[in-house]
Amino acid sequence: TSADGDAVRSMATQATNGVNDAVSGIPKGIGNFPAVTLNGLTDLAFNGRGGVYVPGPNPFAVPLPFSGGNAREESYISAGTTGFGLGLGPALGVFGGGSSLLSVVPEISSTEPLPTLLFDYNTHPDLAENIWHAQRAGHPETLTWQGPSRVNRTNALRDVPSGILTRDEYPFASTAEGGTGAWVGHVPGSQNFSQGRMIQNFVKANNMQPGNRFVVCVINYSGC
């Protein structure tokens, strides 16, 4: 029947897209490995005091060179980084216990799905719509947490006028992808304030560390 044919074509398309995302995502994940490793080491050096790690922003964090175009490709990117790190670990161990560096890089220490930060159009319409437009304009759905950054926020908001509404940038200033070139819209101050609390609660609930990646999704607005 026509319906059966449509179902088969849909399954074939999904399978093809999945293969394409894997073919592109895994090499990107391997390419991200040096930056992920460097961020883990500098984070440990900057925030490790007297043998005790105290979570905080990493001013030496570098952005990851590769990101995905969708959540599925991002999962393959994460898998590529993880797989390469786990495979490299035993080899590094030959050179004076080098595999221990894997333990200080949160991104490659787990194969768990990336946590998702949800923004609901029904409760925060202006905020959700601004993020949705930013993502449709090409800004990534998957971001890398690095902690509050006044530099990123200043660079993102430069030359953007303020008024009755507040300026809201995406990607967030607290991520490696934020800063110069971010999408900036105008939203009510109450929603902007709520966003700050939502991010703080999300970071705490998921024990986000610099270098950890997460997905941002808009719901109830033709989004994910």
ABEGO torsion letter per residue (X at the ends): XAAAAAAAAAAAAAAAAAAAAAAAAAAAAAAAAAAAAAAAAAAAAAABBGGBBBBBBBAABBBBABBBABAAAAAAAAAAAAAAAAAAAAAAAABGGAAAAAAABAAAABABBBBBBBBBAAABAAAAAAAAAAAAAGBBABBBBAEBBAAAAAAAABGBBBBABBBBBOBBAABAABEBGBBBBBBBAAAAAAAAAAAAAAAAAAGBBBGBBBBBBBBGBGBX
